[in-house]
Amino acid sequence: MDAHSLDTLIQSLRRLPGVGVRSAQRMAFHLLQHDRAGAELLAHALQQAVAQIRHCTQCHTFTEAEICATCLDPRRDASKLCVVETPADQAALERTSAFRGRYFVLMGRLSPLEGIGPRDIGVQRLIARASDGVVQEVILATNFTAEGETTAHVIGQALKNRGLTVTRLARGVPAGSELEYVDLGTIAHALADRR
């Protein structure tokens, strides 16, 4: 086998999050040695996904149609708009079956150190969507990282300035956990946000 093709495969696998050189080598060797049919299936699935999956024109999540199934579902509460960073975050919320509103997926978060500003994550599109006259509450469900908190703050201020009700996901002690093992920041936020 041409070493160039193998190196290209390994470097391509390294683009995946959390995959280093050794993991990429193991994956490449496994696919080529033990699962060539799986390698072809993976290659075909990637080509199909790249060719057919795009962003929903309303919520910006991944879909094969112009508008995703969630946005088209008439049973969803259009007055509630939940803002998440990624389609994976949206999927996590959907698995809970606790939210029956609509979404807006930022496809990122603000990160001044990486040069990612409001324009890069579609804040103007979000403001336009939230100001449509139907949305009454915007729920900020960005992650509880420094970047996620900054993103929530910037978006929250922009939406409040337009007279919209803005809420944030609550933080607290995970169910089933023991306080002595929970980090101090989580305990402090849970205490401050108690109800």
C-alpha positions as MATLAB code, in Angstrom:
seq = 'MDAHSLDTLIQSLRRLPGVGVRSAQRMAFHLLQHDRAGAELLAHALQQAVAQIRHCTQCHTFTEAEICATCLDPRRDASKLCVVETPADQAALERTSAFRGRYFVLMGRLSPLEGIGPRDIGVQRLIARASDGVVQEVILATNFTAEGETTAHVIGQALKNRGLTVTRLARGVPAGSELEYVDLGTIAHALADRR';
ca = [
       0.000    0.000    0.000;
       1.155    3.482   -0.818;
       2.422    5.116    2.386;
       1.013    8.440    1.206;
      -2.561    7.057    1.201;
      -2.096    5.614    4.692;
      -0.637    8.879    6.008;
      -3.528   10.820    4.464;
      -6.033    8.475    6.134;
      -4.311    8.823    9.512;
      -4.137   12.619    9.234;
      -7.803   12.715    8.223;
      -8.818   10.648   11.263;
      -6.793   12.973   13.501;
      -9.172   15.784   12.581;
     -11.791   14.168   14.806;
     -11.985   15.601   18.339;
      -9.961   13.670   20.894;
      -8.146   11.552   18.305;
      -4.376   11.678   18.460;
      -1.767   10.062   16.217;
      -1.826    6.662   17.917;
      -5.620    6.425   17.993;
      -5.811    7.468   14.355;
      -3.235    4.820   13.433;
      -5.181    2.124   15.311;
      -8.400    3.113   13.552;
      -6.753    3.194   10.124;
      -5.029   -0.174   10.594;
      -8.211   -1.748   11.975;
     -10.328   -0.554    9.066;
      -7.795   -1.626    6.469;
      -6.873   -4.944    8.061;
     -10.116   -6.167    9.624;
     -13.043   -4.168    8.262;
     -12.622   -2.973    4.691;
     -16.397   -3.191    4.199;
     -16.841   -0.951    7.230;
     -14.261    1.473    5.794;
     -16.210    1.674    2.535;
     -19.471    2.122    4.453;
     -17.923    4.910    6.530;
     -16.512    6.625    3.423;
     -19.892    6.443    1.664;
     -21.776    7.722    4.750;
     -19.396   10.681    5.071;
     -19.752   11.558    1.387;
     -23.560   11.367    1.621;
     -23.670   13.476    4.787;
     -21.413   16.175    3.359;
     -23.427   16.278    0.132;
     -26.925   16.220    1.636;
     -26.880   17.725    5.131;
     -27.279   21.478    5.461;
     -28.529   24.024    7.990;
     -32.230   24.522    8.717;
     -33.249   27.967    7.482;
     -35.144   28.622   10.723;
     -33.166   27.129   13.603;
     -29.790   26.493   11.949;
     -29.491   22.852   13.061;
     -28.468   20.063   10.680;
     -31.121   18.727    8.311;
     -31.506   17.284    4.839;
     -34.544   19.476    4.126;
     -34.762   23.259    3.940;
     -36.616   23.288    7.280;
     -36.001   20.598    9.923;
     -38.702   18.336   11.368;
     -38.608   20.102   14.747;
     -39.369   23.499   13.202;
     -42.149   21.981   11.080;
     -43.806   20.181   14.023;
     -47.082   22.054   14.747;
     -47.208   20.534   18.261;
     -44.108   22.519   19.317;
     -44.638   25.710   21.322;
     -43.437   28.499   18.998;
     -43.540   31.030   21.852;
     -40.509   29.392   23.525;
     -37.121   29.483   21.824;
     -34.198   27.571   23.329;
     -30.715   28.712   22.278;
     -27.996   26.035   22.237;
     -24.401   25.971   21.058;
     -24.462   22.815   18.923;
     -26.780   20.226   17.374;
     -25.388   17.782   19.987;
     -26.676   20.083   22.751;
     -30.059   20.205   21.025;
     -30.134   16.403   20.811;
     -29.324   16.144   24.535;
     -32.239   18.437   25.424;
     -34.548   16.507   23.111;
     -33.660   13.216   24.825;
     -35.043   14.605   28.087;
     -38.503   15.137   26.520;
     -38.806   18.089   28.929;
     -38.788   20.880   26.322;
     -41.494   21.156   23.675;
     -40.603   24.544   22.197;
     -38.390   25.480   19.270;
     -34.616   25.895   19.010;
     -31.922   28.117   17.623;
     -28.507   26.472   17.193;
     -25.562   28.880   17.279;
     -23.022   26.396   15.890;
     -20.481   27.691   18.365;
     -19.915   30.144   21.178;
     -18.208   33.472   21.613;
     -14.481   33.152   22.115;
     -12.507   36.383   21.810;
      -9.227   34.505   22.252;
     -10.041   32.432   19.149;
     -11.390   35.438   17.255;
     -15.008   34.201   17.344;
     -17.395   37.112   17.710;
     -21.187   37.611   17.599;
     -21.229   37.745   13.803;
     -19.474   34.353   13.575;
     -22.185   32.530   15.561;
     -25.206   34.190   13.972;
     -26.340   36.444   16.817;
     -28.122   38.770   14.354;
     -30.049   35.823   12.862;
     -31.020   34.772   16.387;
     -32.215   38.280   17.271;
     -34.287   38.411   14.088;
     -35.800   35.002   14.847;
     -36.552   35.897   18.467;
     -38.096   39.243   17.431;
     -40.642   37.658   15.070;
     -43.592   38.578   17.297;
     -44.336   34.944   18.122;
     -41.458   34.204   20.510;
     -42.231   35.274   24.083;
     -39.412   33.594   26.014;
     -35.846   32.868   24.996;
     -34.146   30.174   27.079;
     -30.361   30.424   27.012;
     -28.999   26.881   27.197;
     -25.365   27.541   26.395;
     -22.777   25.522   28.269;
     -21.561   26.574   31.705;
     -18.021   27.299   30.509;
     -16.436   30.744   30.462;
     -17.239   31.043   26.744;
     -20.787   29.737   27.209;
     -21.441   32.192   30.031;
     -20.090   35.069   27.937;
     -22.251   33.981   25.011;
     -25.346   33.806   27.220;
     -24.614   37.241   28.686;
     -24.122   38.956   25.313;
     -27.204   37.332   23.771;
     -29.270   37.939   26.898;
     -28.463   41.657   26.939;
     -29.234   42.047   23.237;
     -32.601   40.290   23.600;
     -33.586   42.091   26.819;
     -32.910   45.402   25.063;
     -35.622   44.365   22.589;
     -38.118   43.700   25.381;
     -37.998   39.884   25.255;
     -38.162   37.650   28.319;
     -34.820   35.878   28.670;
     -34.150   32.963   31.028;
     -31.077   30.792   31.640;
     -30.843   27.090   32.415;
     -30.504   26.507   36.131;
     -27.307   25.116   37.613;
     -27.145   22.834   40.554;
     -26.085   19.670   42.275;
     -26.642   16.617   40.046;
     -29.368   14.221   41.177;
     -27.954   11.256   43.060;
     -24.702   12.970   43.986;
     -23.173   13.520   47.404;
     -22.218   17.082   48.338;
     -18.732   16.187   49.528;
     -17.844   15.051   45.994;
     -19.423   17.971   44.090;
     -17.080   20.802   43.035;
     -17.333   23.996   45.049;
     -18.422   26.147   42.110;
     -21.443   23.923   41.486;
     -22.407   23.997   45.158;
     -22.075   27.803   45.255;
     -24.279   28.229   42.155;
     -26.851   25.751   43.494;
     -27.029   27.651   46.753;
     -27.351   31.024   45.003;
     -30.007   29.709   42.576;
     -32.000   27.820   45.233;
     -35.784   27.880   45.013;
];
